Amino acid sequence: RVSPEVRQVYIELSSHCNLSCMSCVRSSIVDFKKAHFTPALMRGLFLMLETMRPERTVLLGIGEALCSPRVRPLIAALRRLETMIVLVTNTAFLTPVMSSFLLGLPLDEIYVSWDDDIGGSGAVIRPGMRASDFRSNVEALAGMKLHRGGKRPLLGIKKIAIRSSYRFLAGTIEYGRSIGIETFLVANLYPFSGAMTSEILYD
């Protein structure tokens, strides 16, 4: 039975991204046009969300939310609503200043996404970011949260399981637990192109 109420809203703050992940739909879209969420759009959406009062608002899309040059005021505006705020990020823009800002709001959940070997040096699945940079940014975020105390935000790791990388899953979980990651989200691949169908683990 479908609920008559909207309980979860997804907002794509930016369709720009600094990475070129092989499992991303962006690689299969012809004439893909990139854009950032504007303050005018947020003002209109804010009024709708005040009325709808969703349980969760998830900042996720085919772009990297933190790419937006206006990400801080946009997220701060959403924080004024009575809704859980969930951010999914590739961590590339998790500078100490940004991490401090997100923790200070605070957000309710932050999921960091990584699909390659967490202990390796290369980036086969998501070219554009080294594992060492990912680890550095995540560990800094987790360390700041521990220093501040408190339960929020819940920290998680999100991973897309494909044939080329599923063997890295155990190592990612072990690493996450060692630095204070509290939950793990593993998603199946939706093949956006014919070339990716061979990467599906199960139907």
Disulfide bonds with the S-S distance in Angstrom:
none
